[in-house]
Amino acid sequence: LILLSEALEANPLSPALRIDYAQVLVSTGRLSDARKLATSGARMEPMGKDLAVSWMVLAIADLAEGQPDAARANTYRALSVYPHNELVSPFAIAILYLLGERDAALRLMVEFTEVFPSFSHGNPFTQLLMRPIDVVIAARRNNGEHLPPDALTLLNQLRSAATPAATNDTSGSM
């Protein structure tokens, strides 16, 4: 965090630094600070991956703060800008699933698996950023909701479900 803070202080007009810092802040549960940086980064980034990531950070914060409509809107914004991205898509899949859009999450996983067939959801950076989603899952499991133990398990289960669907369905629909 110190290095990112110093880098941002040295280059305050960098949307990429703001968004990188926001990703780290959201992973540590500093949702308000992450939201501020992601919002300012989104305003500075007209289009592309960084804009999509900033909206994904906002969606993660929204989900963690119990704002499902905002989480849904920011997830779909991220997907509209960058629909198949190795950083945005796993979070979008998990968030859509947790918002009850399980068919949409599975369809997105099918598409993601087709574009990135060898992608591993278990990479350390993805695991770090999934922490706020894991907290949401844990809270819902404590309330009796039947969910996998964490986001990584959720993604792996959806990937397993998506793989046969992707190979058996040649029409593009599910």
C-alpha positions as CSV (number, residue, x, y, z in Angstrom):
1,L,0.0,0.0,0.0
2,I,2.8,2.4,0.8
3,L,4.4,2.0,-2.6
4,L,1.1,2.5,-4.4
5,S,0.4,5.6,-2.3
6,E,3.8,7.1,-3.1
7,A,3.5,6.3,-6.8
8,L,0.1,7.9,-6.9
9,E,1.4,11.0,-5.0
10,A,4.2,11.2,-7.6
11,N,1.8,10.8,-10.5
12,P,-1.7,11.9,-9.4
13,L,-3.1,12.1,-12.9
14,S,-2.6,8.4,-13.6
15,P,-5.9,6.6,-13.9
16,A,-4.1,3.2,-14.0
17,L,-2.4,3.9,-10.7
18,R,-5.7,5.0,-9.1
19,I,-7.3,1.8,-10.4
20,D,-4.4,-0.5,-9.3
21,Y,-4.5,1.1,-5.8
22,A,-8.3,0.7,-5.7
23,Q,-8.0,-3.0,-6.4
24,V,-5.6,-3.4,-3.5
25,L,-7.8,-1.3,-1.2
26,V,-11.0,-3.3,-2.0
27,S,-9.1,-6.6,-1.4
28,T,-8.2,-5.3,2.1
29,G,-11.7,-4.3,2.9
30,R,-11.1,-0.5,2.6
31,L,-14.2,-0.2,0.5
32,S,-14.8,3.5,0.9
33,D,-11.2,4.4,-0.1
34,A,-11.4,1.9,-3.0
35,R,-14.6,3.4,-4.2
36,K,-13.2,6.9,-4.2
37,L,-10.1,5.9,-6.2
38,A,-12.1,3.7,-8.6
39,T,-14.6,6.5,-9.2
40,S,-11.9,9.0,-9.9
41,G,-10.0,6.5,-12.1
42,A,-13.1,5.8,-14.1
43,R,-13.6,9.5,-14.7
44,M,-10.1,9.8,-16.1
45,E,-10.1,6.7,-18.2
46,P,-12.4,7.1,-21.3
47,M,-12.5,3.4,-22.4
48,G,-10.8,0.1,-22.1
49,K,-9.6,-2.4,-19.6
50,D,-8.8,0.2,-16.8
51,L,-12.4,1.6,-17.0
52,A,-13.8,-2.0,-16.8
53,V,-11.6,-2.8,-13.8
54,S,-12.7,0.4,-12.1
55,W,-16.3,-0.5,-12.5
56,M,-15.6,-4.0,-11.3
57,V,-13.9,-2.6,-8.1
58,L,-17.1,-0.6,-7.6
59,A,-19.3,-3.7,-8.2
60,I,-17.2,-5.6,-5.6
61,A,-17.6,-2.8,-3.1
62,D,-21.3,-2.6,-3.9
63,L,-21.8,-6.3,-3.3
64,A,-19.8,-6.2,0.0
65,E,-21.9,-3.2,1.2
66,G,-25.2,-4.9,0.4
67,Q,-26.1,-2.8,-2.6
68,P,-27.2,-5.4,-5.1
69,D,-28.7,-3.0,-7.7
70,A,-25.5,-1.0,-7.9
71,A,-23.4,-4.2,-8.0
72,R,-25.4,-5.4,-10.9
73,A,-25.2,-2.1,-12.8
74,N,-21.5,-1.8,-12.3
75,T,-20.9,-5.4,-13.3
76,Y,-22.8,-5.0,-16.5
77,R,-21.0,-1.7,-17.2
78,A,-17.6,-3.5,-16.8
79,L,-18.7,-6.2,-19.1
80,S,-20.0,-3.8,-21.7
81,V,-16.6,-2.1,-21.9
82,Y,-14.5,-5.3,-21.8
83,P,-16.6,-8.4,-22.0
84,H,-13.8,-11.1,-22.0
85,N,-11.0,-10.1,-19.7
86,E,-9.0,-12.4,-17.4
87,L,-9.5,-9.9,-14.5
88,V,-13.0,-8.6,-15.0
89,S,-14.8,-11.8,-16.1
90,P,-14.1,-14.0,-13.0
91,F,-15.4,-11.2,-10.7
92,A,-18.4,-10.6,-12.9
93,I,-19.2,-14.3,-12.9
94,A,-19.0,-14.6,-9.1
95,I,-21.0,-11.4,-8.6
96,L,-23.8,-12.3,-11.0
97,Y,-24.1,-15.7,-9.4
98,L,-24.4,-14.2,-5.9
99,L,-27.0,-11.7,-7.2
100,G,-29.1,-14.6,-8.3
101,E,-28.3,-14.4,-12.0
102,R,-27.0,-17.9,-12.1
103,D,-27.9,-18.6,-15.8
104,A,-26.1,-15.4,-16.8
105,A,-23.1,-16.4,-14.7
106,L,-22.9,-19.8,-16.3
107,R,-23.3,-18.3,-19.8
108,L,-20.5,-15.9,-19.1
109,M,-18.3,-18.7,-17.8
110,V,-19.0,-20.7,-21.0
111,E,-17.8,-17.7,-23.0
112,F,-14.9,-17.0,-20.8
113,T,-13.8,-20.7,-21.0
114,E,-13.9,-20.6,-24.7
115,V,-11.7,-17.4,-24.9
116,F,-9.4,-18.5,-22.1
117,P,-9.4,-22.3,-22.0
118,S,-6.3,-22.7,-19.8
119,F,-7.0,-19.8,-17.4
120,S,-6.5,-20.6,-13.7
121,H,-8.9,-18.9,-11.3
122,G,-6.5,-20.0,-8.6
123,N,-3.8,-17.4,-9.3
124,P,-2.7,-15.4,-6.3
125,F,-3.9,-12.0,-7.6
126,T,-7.4,-13.3,-8.3
127,Q,-7.5,-14.9,-4.9
128,L,-6.4,-11.6,-3.2
129,L,-9.1,-9.6,-5.0
130,M,-11.8,-12.2,-4.3
131,R,-11.5,-11.6,-0.5
132,P,-14.5,-9.2,-0.3
133,I,-16.6,-11.7,-2.3
134,D,-15.5,-14.4,0.1
135,V,-16.7,-12.3,3.0
136,V,-20.1,-12.0,1.4
137,I,-20.2,-15.7,0.7
138,A,-19.3,-16.5,4.4
139,A,-22.0,-14.2,5.7
140,R,-24.6,-15.7,3.4
141,R,-23.5,-19.2,4.4
142,N,-23.8,-18.3,8.1
143,N,-27.4,-17.2,7.3
144,G,-28.1,-20.7,5.9
145,E,-27.7,-20.0,2.2
146,H,-26.4,-23.0,0.3
147,L,-23.2,-21.7,-1.4
148,P,-19.7,-23.0,-2.1
149,P,-17.2,-22.1,0.7
150,D,-15.5,-19.3,-1.3
151,A,-15.4,-17.6,-4.6
152,L,-12.6,-19.7,-6.0
153,T,-14.6,-22.9,-5.4
154,L,-17.7,-21.2,-6.9
155,L,-15.7,-20.3,-10.1
156,N,-14.3,-23.8,-10.3
157,Q,-17.7,-25.4,-9.9
158,L,-19.1,-23.1,-12.6
159,R,-16.2,-23.8,-14.9
160,S,-16.9,-27.6,-14.5
161,A,-20.5,-27.0,-15.3
162,A,-19.6,-24.7,-18.2
163,T,-17.2,-27.1,-19.9
164,P,-19.7,-29.8,-20.9
165,A,-22.2,-27.1,-21.9
166,A,-19.6,-25.4,-24.1
167,T,-18.7,-28.7,-25.8
168,N,-22.2,-30.0,-26.2
169,D,-23.9,-26.8,-27.3
170,T,-22.8,-25.7,-30.7
171,S,-25.7,-23.4,-31.3
172,G,-24.3,-20.7,-28.9
173,S,-27.4,-20.8,-26.7
174,M,-28.0,-22.6,-23.4
